[in-house]
Amino acid sequence: MSEPILVVQELYKAYGHTQAIRGVSFQIGRGEIFGLLGPNGAGKTTTVSILTGLLAPDRGQITLDGISFQRMPRAVKARLGLVPQDLALYPTLSARDNLLFFGRLYGLHGKRLRERVEAVLEIVQLTPRAGDAVQTFSGGMKRRLNIAVGLLHEPELLFLDEPTVGVDPQSRNAIFESVEALNRAGLTILYTTHYMEEAQRLCHRVAIMDQGQIIALDTPAALIRELGSGLILAGLPEEASEALAAQLEHHPAVKAIRRRDGRLYLETYHTQEALLALLDTTNRMGLPLRSLEILEANLETVFLHLTGKRLRD
């Protein structure tokens, strides 16, 4: 990791008796795309809300480029850009007029404001539609304009919260290209997503959250190497899954077996050999196999290994 631009130390936040985040600590390197992943309810939204100043932590420290968020909140916020999951745009205004409005809120005026508006329109590939009302845009175009708003004041750290939710493949690729171009230009990005393939493509490192804590943090490649394995998910009745697990637990192609939510999870050293063993055993024992899913080692299998859930659960 390069020199850290953001340092987060021991963040805690509770809502009544519910502890939303518990001791969250991490650093983001300057010029890094850092992924924050977790199932619903893991604490991602609370963490991002605290990091962007929308919520105050119960305790913990946040430092941006050596500046304490708690001591100098206005100075830190001025260096942050936030692109929320919910669209924050005026539908009857044109793309350019939306950007002019939000730019003034950021304190931009005159020539500088006009230059920044044209620059961010170019970045998100919306210059040809700059004069059109936002209500005529597709969902993907609105998402790209939402990103442009967050870039107007040239932040040092950009938060992208689920930037591709509900967009078509073409717009998703345009967003990927914009994110990668921004990062090549030196922008540091914190990226949250429900799509593992996005995190694996874009992020230099990822932190996986569950139940208010970070349970893994490394590069996608390192996490896959350490925790990712072939995974077979077999759906069987409870008594059948117990019998099958007993038969397969010592098979050389099977790394580990877990039972959860009515399914048998087989982590494998050799997926094809383990699959053949599973099918042979179920046939021989006459066990009813209700469902079968095979996953090769990737960030999705890392996530399943750690949380027992898919990211979109």
N, C-alpha and C positions, 0 to 999 in steps of 0.2 A: 504494500500500500504506500502511496505517496504521502507527503506531508499532510496531516489532517487539517481540513477546513472546518469540520464540525465535530465537536466532542460532546458526547452525551454520557452523563454519569448518574447511575442509580436513580432513575426516574420512578416515582410511585404516584398512582392516582386511584382513588377509591370513590365510588358512588354509593353512599350509605355503607352497608356492610359488604358490598361487592368490590373486590380489588380488581380494577380494570387492568392496570399494569403494575408489575412487581419487580423493581430493581433492574429496569432496562438500561443497558449501557452498550455503547458502540461508538465507533469513529468512522467518519467518511473522509476519504482522501481527496485532496484537491484534484479536480479533473476526472473524478470517478463517477460512473453510473452505479448507484447502490440500490439494490432491490430490497424491499421490505415485504415479505410474504407471510400469509397466515390465513387460516380458515375464518369464517365469520365468527365474531366474538373473541378473536385472539388478542385484540388490543391494538391493532394497527391504526385504526381511525383515531383512537385516543392519543396514541403516540404522535401521529402527524399533527393533530390539533394542538398538542403541547409544543411541538417543535416550531410551529408557525405562529404561536402566540394567541391562538383562539381559546386555549384553555391554560390555566395555571396548574402546575404539578403540585401535589401535596408536599413533595420534597424531591431533591435532585438538582443537578446542575447542567446547564446547556451553554456551550461556548462556541461562537462562530468567529473563526479567524482571530482568536485571542480575546474577543469581546464577550463579556458575560451577558447573557440574555436577561437575567434577573436584575442586573445593575443598570444596563443600558438597553431596555427593550426597543425603543424607537430606532436606535442606531442599527440594531440587529435586523429588525423587520424591514428596514429600508434596503437591506441587501438580500432579502429573500423574495422569491417568486412562487406563487401558489396557483396551481391549476386544479381546481376542485373537480370531483366526479360529477357533481351537478352543474349543468351549464349556467353561466352567469352572463347572459347576453340580453340585449334589447331586440326583440324580433322584428319590430317595425323599422329600426334603423339599419342603415347599410353597414357592411363590415367595416368600412373606413370610419364611419361616424361612431360606431361602437368603440373603435380603437382611439379615436380622438377624445371621446368622453372619458374613457378609463385612463388615458394618458394624462389628462388634466388632473385626475384624482391622484396620480402618482407625482404631481408637481411639475410635469413637463409642459412647455409652452412654446409657441412660435415655431421657428425653423427647426429647432431640436425635436419638437413633438412631431412635426410633419415628416422629418427624416426617419424617426423611429417607427412611425406607422407604416411607411413604405417598406422599411427594412423587414419588419416582422411579417408583413403580408407576403413578401418574397420568401421568407424562411418557411412559412407554412403552405406555400404554393397556392395562394388565393388572390394574387394580384389581378388576374383577369376578371374576378368576380367582386372586386373591392367596392364597387358602387351599387351592388345589388342588396336588397333587403335580406336580413338574416333569415326571415321566415320562409324564404324561397330556397334555402340551403338544405342539403341532405344532412343526415345525422353526423356523418363523417366530417363534412365541411364545418359544421358547428363545433365539433371537437377540435379541429385544427385552429379555428378562430379563438376558441377558448385558450388554447396554448399561446397564441399570439398575444393575448391580453397579458398573460403572465410574464412575457418577455419584454414588454415595452420599456421598463425602467432598467434593463440590463442587469438582472440579479446575478449574484455570485453563486447562489444555490437555488435550484429550481425544484419544487415539489410537484411531481406529476402523479395525481391520484386516479388510478384506473382510466388512463386517457383513451383507451380503445373500446370501452364498453359500448356495445350496440352499434358498432360501425361496420361497414362493408369491407371486404378484403382489400380493395383498392385504396380506400382511405386509411386502413390500418397500415398498409405498406408505406403510404405517404407520411404517416405519423412516425413510423420507424425511421424513415430516411431523415426526417426533420430532427428527431432526437439524436441520431448518430452524427448528423452534421453539427448540431449545437455542441455536442460533446467533443468532436474533433476541434472545434473552435475554442475549447477550454472550459466550457460550462460544466459545473458539477451538478449532478441530478440525483434526487432521491425518487425512486420509481416504485409505485405499488401497482400490483396487477393480480387478476385472478387467472391469468393465462401463463402456465409454466413455460411454454415455448417462447413467450416474449422475454421472460426473465433470463432464460438460457441464452437467447440471442443477444440481448442488450446489456445485461448487467455484468460488471467486472466482479462484484461480490454480491452475495445475497445474505440477508438475515431472515431466518424462519422463526416466526412467533407462534406460540400456542399458550393459551391460558395466562396471558399477561406477561409472559417471559420470552426472551430469546433463547431458543433451544439449539440452534446451530447457526454458525456464521463462517462463511468461507467463499471461495470462488465456486461457481457452478461445477467446474471440472473437478475440483478437489472434493466437493461434497458427493458427487456422483462416484468418484473413485473410492471414497471411504465408506459411503452409506448406500449408494445405489446398487441394486442388484436386479436381476430379472425377477419379475413378480407374477405369480399366478393367483388369481382370485377365483375360488370355486364356491358356488352356492349349493349347500346341502342342508338337510334337516340336522338339528343339533346332535342327535345320537349318531347319525351317519358321519358327520364331520369329526366327531371324537374318535370313531373307529378308524377313519381314514388317516387322521393325524398320527395315530399309534402305529399304523403300517408304514408311513412315509418318513417319520422323523429321523430315522437313521440312514436314509438313502443318501449315497454320496453326492448326488446332484442337488440335494436340498440343504440349504444353508440354515433356515429356521422356519418354524411353523407357528402361526398364531391364529386364534379363533376370535372373531369380532363381528358383531352385527349380523349374525347368521351366515357368515362367510368364512372360508378357510383361506388364510394368506400364506402362500408358500414363497419364501425368498429363496432364490435358486443360485447355484454356481453355474449350472448349465440348464438353461430354460427348456430346451427341446427334450433333453433326457428326463428332466423332472416332469414335464408334461406327459411323456409316454408312460412314465411310472404311475402317474396319477390316473390316467385313462385305463391302464391295464388293471390297476388295483380296484377302481370303482366297478369295472366290468366283472372282474373275478369275484368280488364280494357282493355284487348285485346292488350297489349303492345308487340312489337316485341323484344324478347330477343336474341341478336346476339351472345353473348358469356357469359360464366359464369366460374368463377374461385374461389375456396374456399381455404383459407390459415389459418392454425391454428397459434396461437400466438408463434412466434419465432423471431429470430434476423432479418429475412427478413421482417416481418410485422412491426417491429420497424423502419427499414430503409424506407419502403414505407410510414409509418406514417410521418416521418420527412422530407423526400425529395420528395415524390410522384413518385419515380423512383425505379426500380429494380437496384441492385448493378451493373449488367452487362449492363445496358442501356448506 
